[in-house]
Every structure is written in structure tokens, then in C-alpha cells.
Amino acid sequence: MTNFSKSTDCPTSLTLVAFQNGDIPVANSGDIRRHLTECEFCVAEVEFYERYPQTAEDVLEKIEAAEIPEPLFQLAEALIGKKRDLRSLDKLRNEIDRASEIGN
């Protein structure tokens, strides 16, 4: 099974929007076209932009507006090893457990 996600080899969302909108000259789009023959994730992203047209400004606004909740940020730090102290992970687990108890 393949990993359906953006990789470091993938063009940015801004590049894919520009490609989909025809803002990239055909002479410069060969690398993107080749990439799309191999990457299902980027094909899906381009198809999304085809169905729901975006501008580069739309994408930039969404990127700038995206904010990671503090517990998720702490979890990410713990998981990628930037924090050796797993208290953040334990704190997040406790919050999830409490929320589950309240919901039941």
C-alpha cells in the first residue's frame, strides 16, 4: 500500500494551483507533468483545484490562517524527538481521557 500524502518531492500547493490555473508556461511544466504520472496525492490535489478553483492568494490565506492547536504542537514536538520530555504527550493523553469521560 502506498503512502497517500505529500512528500518532500511533491510540488507545493501554490505550484499545483498555478499549474492548474495555467499560470505556469507549458515549457516549464514538464517536471510537474512527470510528477503527476507518479504521485496519486498530487493528482488528487490538482483534481480538487479543478473542481474547486483556487487562486494563489486563496492558498496563501489558508496557509497563513492555519494554526496548530497547542496540544497537537506539543505532541508533534515529542514525536519528532525535539523534546525528550514526554510530559506533553502524557498531558495530551490525560486531556483526551477526560474529554472521553465527559462525552460518555
Biopython code that builds the backbone (N, CA, C, O; Angstrom):
import numpy as np
from Bio.PDB.StructureBuilder import StructureBuilder

atoms = [
    (1, "MET", "N", (0.838, -1.177, 0.000)),
    (1, "MET", "CA", (0.000, 0.000, 0.000)),
    (1, "MET", "C", (0.889, 1.248, 0.000)),
    (1, "MET", "O", (1.871, 1.320, 0.738)),
    (2, "THR", "N", (0.540, 2.207, -0.819)),
    (2, "THR", "CA", (1.337, 3.421, -0.889)),
    (2, "THR", "C", (0.911, 4.400, 0.192)),
    (2, "THR", "O", (-0.195, 4.328, 0.727)),
    (3, "ASN", "N", (1.809, 5.307, 0.494)),
    (3, "ASN", "CA", (1.529, 6.333, 1.486)),
    (3, "ASN", "C", (0.868, 7.507, 0.773)),
    (3, "ASN", "O", (1.524, 8.229, 0.023)),
    (4, "PHE", "N", (-0.428, 7.699, 1.005)),
    (4, "PHE", "CA", (-1.180, 8.751, 0.336)),
    (4, "PHE", "C", (-0.995, 10.056, 1.092)),
    (4, "PHE", "O", (-1.831, 10.446, 1.907)),
    (5, "SER", "N", (0.120, 10.724, 0.805)),
    (5, "SER", "CA", (0.414, 12.008, 1.445)),
    (5, "SER", "C", (1.443, 12.753, 0.602)),
    (5, "SER", "O", (2.097, 12.180, -0.270)),
    (6, "LYS", "N", (1.565, 14.037, 0.886)),
    (6, "LYS", "CA", (2.544, 14.865, 0.192)),
    (6, "LYS", "C", (3.933, 14.502, 0.709)),
    (6, "LYS", "O", (4.126, 14.325, 1.912)),
    (7, "SER", "N", (4.884, 14.392, -0.190)),
    (7, "SER", "CA", (6.258, 14.092, 0.209)),
    (7, "SER", "C", (7.141, 15.298, -0.103)),
    (7, "SER", "O", (6.686, 16.292, -0.668)),
    (8, "THR", "N", (8.384, 15.190, 0.269)),
    (8, "THR", "CA", (9.320, 16.290, 0.004)),
    (8, "THR", "C", (9.580, 16.463, -1.492)),
    (8, "THR", "O", (10.046, 17.518, -1.921)),
    (9, "ASP", "N", (9.283, 15.434, -2.288)),
    (9, "ASP", "CA", (9.466, 15.519, -3.738)),
    (9, "ASP", "C", (8.298, 16.205, -4.443)),
    (9, "ASP", "O", (8.399, 16.551, -5.620)),
    (10, "CYS", "N", (7.200, 16.402, -3.735)),
    (10, "CYS", "CA", (5.990, 16.961, -4.343)),
    (10, "CYS", "C", (6.103, 18.470, -4.545)),
    (10, "CYS", "O", (6.719, 19.169, -3.741)),
    (11, "PRO", "N", (5.499, 18.964, -5.629)),
    (11, "PRO", "CA", (5.416, 20.415, -5.796)),
    (11, "PRO", "C", (4.553, 21.001, -4.675)),
    (11, "PRO", "O", (3.696, 20.310, -4.123)),
    (12, "THR", "N", (4.774, 22.247, -4.348)),
    (12, "THR", "CA", (3.959, 22.890, -3.319)),
    (12, "THR", "C", (2.528, 23.060, -3.823)),
    (12, "THR", "O", (2.263, 22.985, -5.023)),
    (13, "SER", "N", (1.624, 23.288, -2.892)),
    (13, "SER", "CA", (0.232, 23.552, -3.270)),
    (13, "SER", "C", (0.137, 24.789, -4.154)),
    (13, "SER", "O", (-0.659, 24.829, -5.092)),
    (14, "LEU", "N", (0.952, 25.799, -3.853)),
    (14, "LEU", "CA", (0.953, 27.010, -4.688)),
    (14, "LEU", "C", (1.348, 26.691, -6.129)),
    (14, "LEU", "O", (0.758, 27.212, -7.076)),
    (15, "THR", "N", (2.349, 25.832, -6.280)),
    (15, "THR", "CA", (2.795, 25.448, -7.620)),
    (15, "THR", "C", (1.702, 24.680, -8.346)),
    (15, "THR", "O", (1.471, 24.899, -9.535)),
    (16, "LEU", "N", (1.023, 23.774, -7.629)),
    (16, "LEU", "CA", (-0.044, 22.994, -8.261)),
    (16, "LEU", "C", (-1.232, 23.874, -8.646)),
    (16, "LEU", "O", (-1.855, 23.649, -9.684)),
    (17, "VAL", "N", (-1.549, 24.866, -7.826)),
    (17, "VAL", "CA", (-2.622, 25.806, -8.177)),
    (17, "VAL", "C", (-2.231, 26.584, -9.428)),
    (17, "VAL", "O", (-3.040, 26.745, -10.342)),
    (18, "ALA", "N", (-1.003, 27.061, -9.469)),
    (18, "ALA", "CA", (-0.530, 27.802, -10.644)),
    (18, "ALA", "C", (-0.565, 26.909, -11.884)),
    (18, "ALA", "O", (-0.947, 27.360, -12.964)),
    (19, "PHE", "N", (-0.170, 25.651, -11.732)),
    (19, "PHE", "CA", (-0.206, 24.691, -12.837)),
    (19, "PHE", "C", (-1.644, 24.501, -13.313)),
    (19, "PHE", "O", (-1.922, 24.582, -14.510)),
    (20, "GLN", "N", (-2.551, 24.251, -12.381)),
    (20, "GLN", "CA", (-3.949, 24.009, -12.725)),
    (20, "GLN", "C", (-4.586, 25.230, -13.387)),
    (20, "GLN", "O", (-5.419, 25.095, -14.283)),
    (21, "ASN", "N", (-4.193, 26.411, -12.943)),
    (21, "ASN", "CA", (-4.760, 27.648, -13.496)),
    (21, "ASN", "C", (-4.097, 28.078, -14.801)),
    (21, "ASN", "O", (-4.504, 29.069, -15.406)),
    (22, "GLY", "N", (-3.076, 27.337, -15.238)),
    (22, "GLY", "CA", (-2.395, 27.681, -16.482)),
    (22, "GLY", "C", (-1.424, 28.835, -16.340)),
    (22, "GLY", "O", (-1.045, 29.466, -17.326)),
    (23, "ASP", "N", (-1.020, 29.108, -15.100)),
    (23, "ASP", "CA", (-0.096, 30.217, -14.850)),
    (23, "ASP", "C", (1.369, 29.828, -15.033)),
    (23, "ASP", "O", (2.252, 30.683, -14.973)),
    (24, "ILE", "N", (1.624, 28.556, -15.255)),
    (24, "ILE", "CA", (2.991, 28.087, -15.497)),
    (24, "ILE", "C", (3.108, 27.787, -16.988)),
    (24, "ILE", "O", (2.323, 27.001, -17.517)),
    (25, "PRO", "N", (4.069, 28.396, -17.673)),
    (25, "PRO", "CA", (4.224, 28.143, -19.106)),
    (25, "PRO", "C", (4.426, 26.648, -19.386)),
    (25, "PRO", "O", (5.079, 25.942, -18.618)),
    (26, "VAL", "N", (3.863, 26.193, -20.477)),
    (26, "VAL", "CA", (3.964, 24.779, -20.857)),
    (26, "VAL", "C", (5.416, 24.328, -20.873)),
    (26, "VAL", "O", (5.724, 23.207, -20.467)),
    (27, "ALA", "N", (6.302, 25.184, -21.334)),
    (27, "ALA", "CA", (7.728, 24.837, -21.401)),
    (27, "ALA", "C", (8.307, 24.549, -20.018)),
    (27, "ALA", "O", (9.285, 23.811, -19.903)),
    (28, "ASN", "N", (7.719, 25.119, -18.973)),
    (28, "ASN", "CA", (8.230, 24.932, -17.610)),
    (28, "ASN", "C", (7.423, 23.919, -16.797)),
    (28, "ASN", "O", (7.707, 23.709, -15.618)),
    (29, "SER", "N", (6.434, 23.300, -17.406)),
    (29, "SER", "CA", (5.551, 22.420, -16.640)),
    (29, "SER", "C", (5.888, 20.936, -16.772)),
    (29, "SER", "O", (5.182, 20.093, -16.220)),
    (30, "GLY", "N", (6.947, 20.612, -17.490)),
    (30, "GLY", "CA", (7.306, 19.210, -17.709)),
    (30, "GLY", "C", (7.562, 18.439, -16.430)),
    (30, "GLY", "O", (7.112, 17.302, -16.292)),
    (31, "ASP", "N", (8.282, 19.044, -15.489)),
    (31, "ASP", "CA", (8.569, 18.360, -14.223)),
    (31, "ASP", "C", (7.286, 18.061, -13.459)),
    (31, "ASP", "O", (7.143, 16.992, -12.866)),
    (32, "ILE", "N", (6.361, 19.002, -13.475)),
    (32, "ILE", "CA", (5.090, 18.788, -12.775)),
    (32, "ILE", "C", (4.304, 17.677, -13.459)),
    (32, "ILE", "O", (3.753, 16.801, -12.792)),
    (33, "ARG", "N", (4.252, 17.710, -14.780)),
    (33, "ARG", "CA", (3.525, 16.666, -15.518)),
    (33, "ARG", "C", (4.120, 15.279, -15.237)),
    (33, "ARG", "O", (3.381, 14.313, -15.047)),
    (34, "ARG", "N", (5.442, 15.184, -15.212)),
    (34, "ARG", "CA", (6.087, 13.903, -14.902)),
    (34, "ARG", "C", (5.730, 13.460, -13.483)),
    (34, "ARG", "O", (5.414, 12.295, -13.243)),
    (35, "HIS", "N", (5.786, 14.402, -12.559)),
    (35, "HIS", "CA", (5.467, 14.083, -11.166)),
    (35, "HIS", "C", (4.034, 13.555, -11.052)),
    (35, "HIS", "O", (3.769, 12.624, -10.292)),
    (36, "LEU", "N", (3.120, 14.153, -11.806)),
    (36, "LEU", "CA", (1.720, 13.741, -11.735)),
    (36, "LEU", "C", (1.493, 12.333, -12.280)),
    (36, "LEU", "O", (0.472, 11.715, -11.977)),
    (37, "THR", "N", (2.421, 11.822, -13.072)),
    (37, "THR", "CA", (2.279, 10.440, -13.546)),
    (37, "THR", "C", (2.636, 9.440, -12.459)),
    (37, "THR", "O", (2.322, 8.256, -12.574)),
    (38, "GLU", "N", (3.297, 9.916, -11.395)),
    (38, "GLU", "CA", (3.781, 9.018, -10.341)),
    (38, "GLU", "C", (3.140, 9.244, -8.981)),
    (38, "GLU", "O", (3.249, 8.381, -8.111)),
    (39, "CYS", "N", (2.476, 10.375, -8.768)),
    (39, "CYS", "CA", (2.019, 10.737, -7.427)),
    (39, "CYS", "C", (0.496, 10.894, -7.385)),
    (39, "CYS", "O", (-0.051, 11.887, -7.865)),
    (40, "GLU", "N", (-0.172, 9.905, -6.807)),
    (40, "GLU", "CA", (-1.629, 9.945, -6.705)),
    (40, "GLU", "C", (-2.108, 11.109, -5.844)),
    (40, "GLU", "O", (-3.166, 11.682, -6.103)),
    (41, "PHE", "N", (-1.333, 11.458, -4.824)),
    (41, "PHE", "CA", (-1.744, 12.541, -3.932)),
    (41, "PHE", "C", (-1.819, 13.863, -4.690)),
    (41, "PHE", "O", (-2.801, 14.597, -4.574)),
    (42, "CYS", "N", (-0.788, 14.160, -5.459)),
    (42, "CYS", "CA", (-0.774, 15.418, -6.209)),
    (42, "CYS", "C", (-1.832, 15.420, -7.310)),
    (42, "CYS", "O", (-2.415, 16.462, -7.608)),
    (43, "VAL", "N", (-2.082, 14.260, -7.914)),
    (43, "VAL", "CA", (-3.161, 14.167, -8.900)),
    (43, "VAL", "C", (-4.486, 14.523, -8.234)),
    (43, "VAL", "O", (-5.285, 15.276, -8.790)),
    (44, "ALA", "N", (-4.713, 13.977, -7.042)),
    (44, "ALA", "CA", (-5.947, 14.278, -6.310)),
    (44, "ALA", "C", (-6.031, 15.762, -5.970)),
    (44, "ALA", "O", (-7.105, 16.359, -6.040)),
    (45, "GLU", "N", (-4.902, 16.352, -5.603)),
    (45, "GLU", "CA", (-4.890, 17.779, -5.269)),
    (45, "GLU", "C", (-5.222, 18.622, -6.500)),
    (45, "GLU", "O", (-6.002, 19.570, -6.406)),
    (46, "VAL", "N", (-4.640, 18.288, -7.645)),
    (46, "VAL", "CA", (-4.924, 19.022, -8.881)),
    (46, "VAL", "C", (-6.394, 18.841, -9.272)),
    (46, "VAL", "O", (-7.036, 19.794, -9.714)),
    (47, "GLU", "N", (-6.928, 17.631, -9.113)),
    (47, "GLU", "CA", (-8.341, 17.398, -9.416)),
    (47, "GLU", "C", (-9.243, 18.207, -8.486)),
    (47, "GLU", "O", (-10.292, 18.697, -8.904)),
    (48, "PHE", "N", (-8.834, 18.344, -7.237)),
    (48, "PHE", "CA", (-9.583, 19.178, -6.295)),
    (48, "PHE", "C", (-9.607, 20.623, -6.784)),
    (48, "PHE", "O", (-10.657, 21.266, -6.785)),
    (49, "TYR", "N", (-8.450, 21.127, -7.199)),
    (49, "TYR", "CA", (-8.373, 22.507, -7.683)),
    (49, "TYR", "C", (-9.169, 22.692, -8.973)),
    (49, "TYR", "O", (-9.670, 23.781, -9.251)),
    (50, "GLU", "N", (-9.281, 21.619, -9.756)),
    (50, "GLU", "CA", (-10.086, 21.701, -10.970)),
    (50, "GLU", "C", (-11.568, 21.821, -10.612)),
    (50, "GLU", "O", (-12.309, 22.601, -11.210)),
    (51, "ARG", "N", (-11.971, 21.044, -9.637)),
    (51, "ARG", "CA", (-13.383, 21.054, -9.229)),
    (51, "ARG", "C", (-13.734, 22.289, -8.396)),
    (51, "ARG", "O", (-14.822, 22.850, -8.527)),
    (52, "TYR", "N", (-12.803, 22.701, -7.543)),
    (52, "TYR", "CA", (-12.993, 23.873, -6.678)),
    (52, "TYR", "C", (-11.864, 24.863, -6.961)),
    (52, "TYR", "O", (-10.862, 24.892, -6.246)),
    (53, "PRO", "N", (-12.030, 25.667, -8.001)),
    (53, "PRO", "CA", (-10.945, 26.571, -8.415)),
    (53, "PRO", "C", (-10.427, 27.446, -7.272)),
    (53, "PRO", "O", (-11.193, 27.958, -6.455)),
    (54, "GLN", "N", (-9.126, 27.596, -7.244)),
    (54, "GLN", "CA", (-8.431, 28.386, -6.230)),
    (54, "GLN", "C", (-7.502, 29.364, -6.938)),
    (54, "GLN", "O", (-7.120, 29.166, -8.092)),
    (55, "THR", "N", (-7.157, 30.402, -6.230)),
    (55, "THR", "CA", (-6.099, 31.295, -6.702)),
    (55, "THR", "C", (-4.921, 31.130, -5.753)),
    (55, "THR", "O", (-5.061, 30.568, -4.667)),
    (56, "ALA", "N", (-3.784, 31.616, -6.163)),
    (56, "ALA", "CA", (-2.610, 31.557, -5.284)),
    (56, "ALA", "C", (-2.896, 32.309, -3.992)),
    (56, "ALA", "O", (-2.448, 31.899, -2.921)),
    (57, "GLU", "N", (-3.637, 33.403, -4.087)),
    (57, "GLU", "CA", (-3.978, 34.185, -2.893)),
    (57, "GLU", "C", (-4.842, 33.365, -1.937)),
    (57, "GLU", "O", (-4.658, 33.431, -0.722)),
    (58, "ASP", "N", (-5.792, 32.585, -2.488)),
    (58, "ASP", "CA", (-6.636, 31.722, -1.650)),
    (58, "ASP", "C", (-5.778, 30.743, -0.860)),
    (58, "ASP", "O", (-5.971, 30.555, 0.342)),
    (59, "VAL", "N", (-4.833, 30.126, -1.551)),
    (59, "VAL", "CA", (-3.975, 29.127, -0.906)),
    (59, "VAL", "C", (-3.112, 29.786, 0.161)),
    (59, "VAL", "O", (-2.967, 29.252, 1.261)),
    (60, "LEU", "N", (-2.543, 30.936, -0.156)),
    (60, "LEU", "CA", (-1.705, 31.637, 0.827)),
    (60, "LEU", "C", (-2.500, 32.022, 2.067)),
    (60, "LEU", "O", (-1.996, 31.908, 3.184)),
    (61, "GLU", "N", (-3.733, 32.474, 1.883)),
    (61, "GLU", "CA", (-4.571, 32.834, 3.032)),
    (61, "GLU", "C", (-4.809, 31.626, 3.923)),
    (61, "GLU", "O", (-4.758, 31.732, 5.148)),
    (62, "LYS", "N", (-5.069, 30.479, 3.312)),
    (62, "LYS", "CA", (-5.319, 29.264, 4.094)),
    (62, "LYS", "C", (-4.066, 28.813, 4.824)),
    (62, "LYS", "O", (-4.132, 28.369, 5.970)),
    (63, "ILE", "N", (-2.929, 28.925, 4.161)),
    (63, "ILE", "CA", (-1.672, 28.532, 4.801)),
    (63, "ILE", "C", (-1.378, 29.459, 5.972)),
    (63, "ILE", "O", (-0.994, 29.001, 7.048)),
    (64, "GLU", "N", (-1.557, 30.758, 5.766)),
    (64, "GLU", "CA", (-1.284, 31.721, 6.830)),
    (64, "GLU", "C", (-2.271, 31.588, 7.979)),
    (64, "GLU", "O", (-1.910, 31.804, 9.135)),
    (65, "ALA", "N", (-3.522, 31.233, 7.669)),
    (65, "ALA", "CA", (-4.547, 31.134, 8.705)),
    (65, "ALA", "C", (-4.442, 29.840, 9.503)),
    (65, "ALA", "O", (-4.975, 29.748, 10.609)),
    (66, "ALA", "N", (-3.764, 28.848, 8.954)),
    (66, "ALA", "CA", (-3.666, 27.556, 9.631)),
    (66, "ALA", "C", (-2.836, 27.700, 10.898)),
    (66, "ALA", "O", (-1.701, 28.175, 10.873)),
    (67, "GLU", "N", (-3.425, 27.282, 11.992)),
    (67, "GLU", "CA", (-2.721, 27.333, 13.260)),
    (67, "GLU", "C", (-2.868, 25.977, 13.934)),
    (67, "GLU", "O", (-3.963, 25.417, 13.981)),
    (68, "ILE", "N", (-1.789, 25.462, 14.444)),
    (68, "ILE", "CA", (-1.807, 24.164, 15.103)),
    (68, "ILE", "C", (-2.195, 24.369, 16.560)),
    (68, "ILE", "O", (-1.592, 25.191, 17.250)),
    (69, "PRO", "N", (-3.201, 23.627, 17.038)),
    (69, "PRO", "CA", (-3.545, 23.719, 18.463)),
    (69, "PRO", "C", (-2.338, 23.341, 19.323)),
    (69, "PRO", "O", (-1.570, 22.449, 18.963)),
    (70, "GLU", "N", (-2.177, 24.012, 20.443)),
    (70, "GLU", "CA", (-1.009, 23.827, 21.303)),
    (70, "GLU", "C", (-0.769, 22.366, 21.690)),
    (70, "GLU", "O", (0.371, 21.909, 21.607)),
    (71, "PRO", "N", (-1.800, 21.605, 22.113)),
    (71, "PRO", "CA", (-1.533, 20.199, 22.464)),
    (71, "PRO", "C", (-1.009, 19.387, 21.278)),
    (71, "PRO", "O", (-0.144, 18.527, 21.445)),
    (72, "LEU", "N", (-1.530, 19.659, 20.085)),
    (72, "LEU", "CA", (-1.062, 18.947, 18.898)),
    (72, "LEU", "C", (0.376, 19.334, 18.571)),
    (72, "LEU", "O", (1.176, 18.484, 18.178)),
    (73, "PHE", "N", (0.702, 20.607, 18.731)),
    (73, "PHE", "CA", (2.069, 21.072, 18.511)),
    (73, "PHE", "C", (3.023, 20.384, 19.487)),
    (73, "PHE", "O", (4.106, 19.945, 19.100)),
    (74, "GLN", "N", (2.615, 20.294, 20.747)),
    (74, "GLN", "CA", (3.450, 19.637, 21.754)),
    (74, "GLN", "C", (3.631, 18.155, 21.426)),
    (74, "GLN", "O", (4.720, 17.604, 21.579)),
    (75, "LEU", "N", (2.561, 17.526, 20.977)),
    (75, "LEU", "CA", (2.655, 16.116, 20.596)),
    (75, "LEU", "C", (3.626, 15.948, 19.429)),
    (75, "LEU", "O", (4.458, 15.041, 19.437)),
    (76, "ALA", "N", (3.521, 16.809, 18.441)),
    (76, "ALA", "CA", (4.418, 16.728, 17.288)),
    (76, "ALA", "C", (5.869, 16.897, 17.716)),
    (76, "ALA", "O", (6.749, 16.173, 17.250)),
    (77, "GLU", "N", (6.113, 17.847, 18.598)),
    (77, "GLU", "CA", (7.478, 18.038, 19.093)),
    (77, "GLU", "C", (7.983, 16.783, 19.790)),
    (77, "GLU", "O", (9.123, 16.365, 19.588)),
    (78, "ALA", "N", (7.133, 16.193, 20.604)),
    (78, "ALA", "CA", (7.538, 14.989, 21.335)),
    (78, "ALA", "C", (7.822, 13.843, 20.371)),
    (78, "ALA", "O", (8.798, 13.113, 20.537)),
    (79, "LEU", "N", (6.968, 13.690, 19.369)),
    (79, "LEU", "CA", (7.116, 12.566, 18.445)),
    (79, "LEU", "C", (8.324, 12.697, 17.529)),
    (79, "LEU", "O", (8.917, 11.688, 17.149)),
    (80, "ILE", "N", (8.694, 13.899, 17.173)),
    (80, "ILE", "CA", (9.852, 14.037, 16.286)),
    (80, "ILE", "C", (11.151, 14.168, 17.052)),
    (80, "ILE", "O", (12.209, 14.392, 16.464)),
    (81, "GLY", "N", (11.072, 14.030, 18.343)),
    (81, "GLY", "CA", (12.284, 13.956, 19.140)),
    (81, "GLY", "C", (12.899, 15.281, 19.520)),
    (81, "GLY", "O", (13.991, 15.307, 20.088)),
    (82, "LYS", "N", (12.235, 16.378, 19.225)),
    (82, "LYS", "CA", (12.798, 17.667, 19.620)),
    (82, "LYS", "C", (12.638, 17.880, 21.113)),
    (82, "LYS", "O", (13.325, 18.704, 21.717)),
    (83, "LYS", "N", (11.728, 17.130, 21.694)),
    (83, "LYS", "CA", (11.530, 17.198, 23.134)),
    (83, "LYS", "C", (11.727, 15.792, 23.675)),
    (83, "LYS", "O", (10.978, 14.877, 23.332)),
    (84, "ARG", "N", (12.699, 15.628, 24.492)),
    (84, "ARG", "CA", (12.934, 14.315, 25.083)),
    (84, "ARG", "C", (11.936, 14.042, 26.207)),
    (84, "ARG", "O", (11.677, 12.890, 26.556)),
    (85, "ASP", "N", (11.389, 15.098, 26.757)),
    (85, "ASP", "CA", (10.456, 15.004, 27.863)),
    (85, "ASP", "C", (9.064, 14.708, 27.302)),
    (85, "ASP", "O", (8.523, 15.509, 26.540)),
    (86, "LEU", "N", (8.493, 13.586, 27.665)),
    (86, "LEU", "CA", (7.197, 13.192, 27.133)),
    (86, "LEU", "C", (6.034, 13.660, 28.004)),
    (86, "LEU", "O", (4.919, 13.158, 27.861)),
    (87, "ARG", "N", (6.277, 14.615, 28.904)),
    (87, "ARG", "CA", (5.179, 15.129, 29.726)),
    (87, "ARG", "C", (4.083, 15.720, 28.850)),
    (87, "ARG", "O", (2.906, 15.619, 29.196)),
    (88, "SER", "N", (4.434, 16.322, 27.744)),
    (88, "SER", "CA", (3.433, 16.894, 26.840)),
    (88, "SER", "C", (2.521, 15.808, 26.295)),
    (88, "SER", "O", (1.308, 15.993, 26.197)),
    (89, "LEU", "N", (3.113, 14.675, 25.943)),
    (89, "LEU", "CA", (2.327, 13.557, 25.444)),
    (89, "LEU", "C", (1.403, 13.039, 26.533)),
    (89, "LEU", "O", (0.230, 12.768, 26.276)),
    (90, "ASP", "N", (1.919, 12.899, 27.744)),
    (90, "ASP", "CA", (1.089, 12.446, 28.859)),
    (90, "ASP", "C", (-0.036, 13.433, 29.137)),
    (90, "ASP", "O", (-1.166, 13.028, 29.409)),
    (91, "LYS", "N", (0.265, 14.715, 29.070)),
    (91, "LYS", "CA", (-0.746, 15.750, 29.301)),
    (91, "LYS", "C", (-1.847, 15.643, 28.247)),
    (91, "LYS", "O", (-3.029, 15.734, 28.576)),
    (92, "LEU", "N", (-1.469, 15.454, 26.991)),
    (92, "LEU", "CA", (-2.445, 15.323, 25.920)),
    (92, "LEU", "C", (-3.298, 14.078, 26.121)),
    (92, "LEU", "O", (-4.515, 14.124, 25.942)),
    (93, "ARG", "N", (-2.671, 12.972, 26.490)),
    (93, "ARG", "CA", (-3.434, 11.743, 26.744)),
    (93, "ARG", "C", (-4.444, 11.951, 27.862)),
    (93, "ARG", "O", (-5.584, 11.496, 27.764)),
    (94, "ASN", "N", (-4.034, 12.637, 28.924)),
    (94, "ASN", "CA", (-4.949, 12.908, 30.035)),
    (94, "ASN", "C", (-6.121, 13.772, 29.582)),
    (94, "ASN", "O", (-7.261, 13.524, 29.973)),
    (95, "GLU", "N", (-5.849, 14.785, 28.760)),
    (95, "GLU", "CA", (-6.919, 15.638, 28.245)),
    (95, "GLU", "C", (-7.892, 14.831, 27.391)),
    (95, "GLU", "O", (-9.105, 15.026, 27.478)),
    (96, "ILE", "N", (-7.372, 13.936, 26.574)),
    (96, "ILE", "CA", (-8.223, 13.094, 25.731)),
    (96, "ILE", "C", (-9.061, 12.168, 26.604)),
    (96, "ILE", "O", (-10.255, 11.995, 26.360)),
    (97, "ASP", "N", (-8.439, 11.569, 27.622)),
    (97, "ASP", "CA", (-9.174, 10.683, 28.528)),
    (97, "ASP", "C", (-10.295, 11.433, 29.236)),
    (97, "ASP", "O", (-11.412, 10.926, 29.340)),
    (98, "ARG", "N", (-10.002, 12.642, 29.726)),
    (98, "ARG", "CA", (-11.030, 13.441, 30.414)),
    (98, "ARG", "C", (-12.167, 13.790, 29.462)),
    (98, "ARG", "O", (-13.337, 13.721, 29.838)),
    (99, "ALA", "N", (-11.830, 14.164, 28.238)),
    (99, "ALA", "CA", (-12.858, 14.508, 27.253)),
    (99, "ALA", "C", (-13.711, 13.291, 26.922)),
    (99, "ALA", "O", (-14.919, 13.415, 26.722)),
    (100, "SER", "N", (-13.089, 12.118, 26.862)),
    (100, "SER", "CA", (-13.834, 10.886, 26.586)),
    (100, "SER", "C", (-14.791, 10.565, 27.719)),
    (100, "SER", "O", (-15.919, 10.134, 27.480)),
    (101, "GLU", "N", (-14.344, 10.773, 28.955)),
    (101, "GLU", "CA", (-15.194, 10.509, 30.113)),
    (101, "GLU", "C", (-16.384, 11.457, 30.137)),
    (101, "GLU", "O", (-17.493, 11.046, 30.478)),
    (102, "ILE", "N", (-16.171, 12.709, 29.783)),
    (102, "ILE", "CA", (-17.251, 13.694, 29.762)),
    (102, "ILE", "C", (-18.257, 13.347, 28.669)),
    (102, "ILE", "O", (-19.464, 13.502, 28.855)),
    (103, "GLY", "N", (-17.754, 12.878, 27.531)),
    (103, "GLY", "CA", (-18.613, 12.532, 26.403)),
    (103, "GLY", "C", (-19.440, 11.279, 26.626)),
    (103, "GLY", "O", (-20.442, 11.071, 25.942)),
    (104, "ASN", "N", (-19.035, 10.437, 27.576)),
    (104, "ASN", "CA", (-19.766, 9.174, 27.809)),
    (104, "ASN", "C", (-20.792, 9.310, 28.855)),
    (104, "ASN", "O", (-21.488, 8.344, 29.166)),
]
sb = StructureBuilder()
sb.init_structure("model")
sb.init_model(0)
sb.init_chain("A")
sb.init_seg("    ")
for serial, (resi, resn, name, xyz) in enumerate(atoms, 1):
    if name == "N":
        sb.init_residue(resn, " ", resi, " ")
    sb.init_atom(name, np.array(xyz, "f"), 0.0, 1.0, " ", f" {name:<3s}", serial, name[0])
structure = sb.get_structure()
